[in-house]
């Protein structure tokens, strides 16, 4: 008989809610933590997160709470689904409340502001004794809620942990695959948000399919080029956490980052676009951090540089697209078989 887990999901947005419900439907006890008392009460009474997933019926095995201590009490797995800007503080608050054997899983696709720390690194720094993992992939919450078949990737250093998380989440409509490349899976989820903004710009300017195809493949080359410099495996980017997530986020108006690019491409001021959004779009924060880190490490990223010029230097969109497309490196495929030799020290460079 499969083991029953005691799970907490921290973050009452759309993705945290849908992941918590998937786990509850699979027969596990789940506590969903959120700060908004009114939203929590409505989830418990109406079985629905009306603000983020209206019409999506929540399983009776899920309960919501505003108490962090209550949420993580007597749990063996804790998922963290809060914005990157508040991720460390939430994890720091959780640290004295959980046992050393409790597994922490990041659902956040972003980079910590004020540096270049991935969420798994924050977990390692704040709870060094606890097992940790990440979940990423082409996972639009509204489509998961609608019952669309979805694939996702769990990544950790432990095959046993990956199997446990697979069994916890996997269903006939939510398919879970495993990886041992934490940095690759995590970077794929974080970096694709930047290129989704570019894709929205392309759509707003009615760029052709040829241009979009070039954009997606050059974006994939940039992502893997940068990730390998940090110690990731480039082959990870051929899977769900890489090209899968990139394609979905760069082609769907359901993506918050795509909508930002589309609105800016139509002439709306960036500040006004961000103010109108009801959830954090991680791509804006990631863009500035990524450009600074790429410059520091000397990684060639013309798409990132071009988008930064559009959003932060008010340069004309058409001029920037022309410039960044003409400055790409001559090689089509970034890594060929036999070219890649992984190093475990790359991430700690500098």
N, C-alpha and C positions, 0 to 999 in steps of 0.2 A: 504493500500500500504506500503511495507517495507520502512523503513527509509534509506535514502542515506547518507553514511558517507563520511567524508573527512579524508583521511588516508595518513600517511607517513610511509615508511619502510626505516630504516637506515641500510645500508649495502648492497653493490651490488654484493655479492657472490651468489652462486647457490641457497641457501635456501631463502635468502632475496628476490632474484629475483622471485622465483617461488611462494612465498607467496604473493608478491605484485601483480603478474599477476592473481592469483586466485581471489583476491579481486577486481581487475579491471574487470575481466570477470563477476563477480557478480553485476556489474553495479555501482561501487563506484569510486570516484575520488582518484587516488593514485599517490603520488610522491615517487620515489625511489632515495635515496641519496647514492652517492658514491664519493670516493676521486679521482678516476682516470678519468680525463677529456676526454681522448680518448674513454674509454669504455662508458662513459655517452653519448657522441656524437653518437656513433654507435648504442646504444640502441634507441636513439631518431630518428635516420635517417633510420636504417635498421630494427627496431623492433625486435632486437635479441641481447642477451648477448653472443656474440661469444666466449668469453674466458671461461665462466663457463657452459653455456647451449647452445651449438651450435645447430642450427636447431629448436629451441623452439621459436615459433612465439609469440610475446608479444602483448597483447591487446592494441588497440589505446587509451584506457582510462588510460594507464600508461605512465607517463613521468618521465624522469631521470634528476637529477640535481646534481651539485657539491656544491651547496649552502645549508648549513644546515638551515639557516633562511628561505630560500625559501621553502625547503621541508616541514618544520613543520608549516609554516604560515597557520593560519585559519584551523587547524586540530582538530578533536575530538578524534582520536586514533593514537598513534605512536607505531610502532613495532621497536624493537631494535635488529638487527641481526649482530652485530659486535663481533669480538673475545673478550674473557673475559678480556684479558690484556688491551684493550682499552675501555671497556664497561663504566667504571666510568667516564672517561674523556668525552666521547661522551654525556652521560647523564647529566653531569655537564654543558656542553656547551648548551644543549637543555633547561635546567631548566629555564633560563630567557626568553625563546622564546615561551613557551607554557602556556596556561591558566590553572588555578588550576583544572578545570573539565576535562582536557584532560587525557585520559587513556593511560598509558604506559604498553606495553606488551613485555616481554623478549622472544626472540627466541633463545637465546644463551645457549648452554648446556656446562657450564663450571663453574669453581670456580675462584674467583679473586685471582691473585698472591699476595704474601706477607701477606696472612692471610687466613681465610676460610669464605669468604663472598659469599653467593649466589647472583645471579643477582637481585632477587626480594628484597633482603635486601639492595642492592645498590640503587635500585629505591626508597625504603622507606627512606633511609638516605638522598638522594639528592633531592627528590621531595616528602616530607612527606604528602603534601595535596592532591596529585593526586591519583586517583584510579590506581591499578596495577594488572597485571595478568601475567601468563606464558603460553606458548604453548610448548608442548613436545609430543613425541611419536615416533613410528617407521616410520620416514619420510625421506627417501632418496630422495633428490631433483630431481635426474635424473629420478626416477620412477614416481614421481608426474608429472614432465614435459611430460613424455611419456603417461600420462593418466591412469596409473595403479590406481586401487582403493586403497585408503589410509585412515587410521584412525589416529586422533590426539586428544589430550586432552587439553582443556583450564582449567586453575585453578586460582581461585581468592576467596576472602572472600565473594563475592557478587553473589548471584544467578542471579540477574538482569544483572550484567556485563557479567557473563558467557553466558547468553541467547543472549545478544547483539553480543558477539564475535562469538557465534555459527552461528547466522544469517548472520554475515559478511562473514564468511569463508566457511560455509557448502555448499556442492554441491553433486551431485549424485556420484562423484568420489573422493571427499575429505570429509570424514565423521568426524564430530566434536562431541566429548563427553565432559562432564563437571565434574569438581571435585572442592571441597573446600580445598583440601590438597595441598597447595602451595609447602611446603617443600618436601613432598613425590614425587610429580610430577617432581619438579625441580631436586631433588637428583637422581631420576631414570634416567633422561636425562644426568646428568653429570657423574655419577659413572659408567654407562655401558660402557663409552668410555675406561675406564681402562681395563675392562674385554674383550673388543674387541681386544685389543693388545694381550692379552693372547690367545685368540682364533686364531689369526693370527699365533702366534708361534706354536700352536698345529697343524694347517694345514701345516705349513712349515715342521714340523717334522713327518708328516703323522701319527699322533695319531689316534687311532681307534674311531669309533662312540660311543662306551661305555665310553671312556675317555672324549669325547666332551660332552656327556650327563651329566656326573658327573661334569664337569667344569661349565656348564651352571647353574645347580641347586645349586652348592656350591657358585657360584657367586651371584645368587639371594639371597641366605641365608646371605651372607656377606653384600650385599647392604641394605637389609631390617634391618639387625642387627644394622648397623651403622646409618641408617636413623631414626630408632626408638629412638636411643640415642639422636638425635637432635630434636625429637618431632614429627616426621612423623607417619602416620598410616601405619602399615605393609600391610594392605589389598590393599593399592594403588599399591603395587608391583605385584599384581596378574593381573593388567590391562595393557592397552596399554603403559603407561609411564614406566612400570616396566618390566615385562617379555616380552611384545611385542617388546619394543625397544631393550632390551637385546638380544633377539633371532635374530632380523634382523641385528643388528650391529655386532654380533659375528659370523654371517654366510655369510656375503656378502663381496666380494672383492671390492664393491663400497664404503665401509666404509674406510675412511682415516686411522682410528686407526687400523683396521684390517690389512691394507696394511703395516703399520709400523711393526706390530708384525710378519707378514709373511716375510718381508725383513730381519729383525733382525734374525729370525729363520733360514734363508738361509745364514747367516754369514755376512750380510752387516753392516757396522758401523752405529750406531744410528744417529750420526751427519750428515752423508752423506745422509741417508734416509730423514731426516727432511729438509735438504737443497734442496732436489729435489722436495719437495711437493709445489703445487701452492696455497694451502689453509692451514689454521691452523688446526692441529690435537689436539683437546683439551685434549685428554687422557694423553699425556705426562706431561703437566702442572698439571692436576688433580691428577695424581699418586703421585707425591712428596707431594702435599698438603694433600691428603687423608691419606697417611702413617703417616705424622707428626700429623695430627689431631686424627687419630685412636690411635696412641701411647699415645698422651696426655690424651685421654679419657679412655684408657684401653680397647678398642674394639678389639676383636679377629678377625684378618683379614689375614689369612695365604696366600691367593692368592695375595693380595696386597703386602705383605712382600716379597713373592717370586719373583714377577715381578720387584719390586724395586731392589732386589738383582741382577737380570739379567741385567737390563738397567743401573743402577747407580753404581753397585759394580763389574761388569764384572764377575759375577759368572756363571758357566756352566749351560746352559739351562736344560739339562737332570737332573743334580743333584738337581736343585731348584724345578723342577716339582715333583720329588720323595719326597723331603722333605715337600713341602707344602701340598701334597695330604695325607701324613701320619700324619700330625699334626692337622687335622680338628677335630672339636668337635664331640662327639658321636651321638648327636641327628640329625635325618634326617631333620625334619621340624622345622624351627626356631621358629615359633609362631603358636600355636594351638588356636582354638576358645575358648575365655574366658581368654586367657593368657594376652591379651594386655589391658592395662589401660592407655590411653593417658594423657599426662601432657602438659600443655601449657608453662611451664617454662624451658623445657629441652633444647630448642635451645639457650637460653641465658646463659646456664651453662658456667661458666668460663668467 
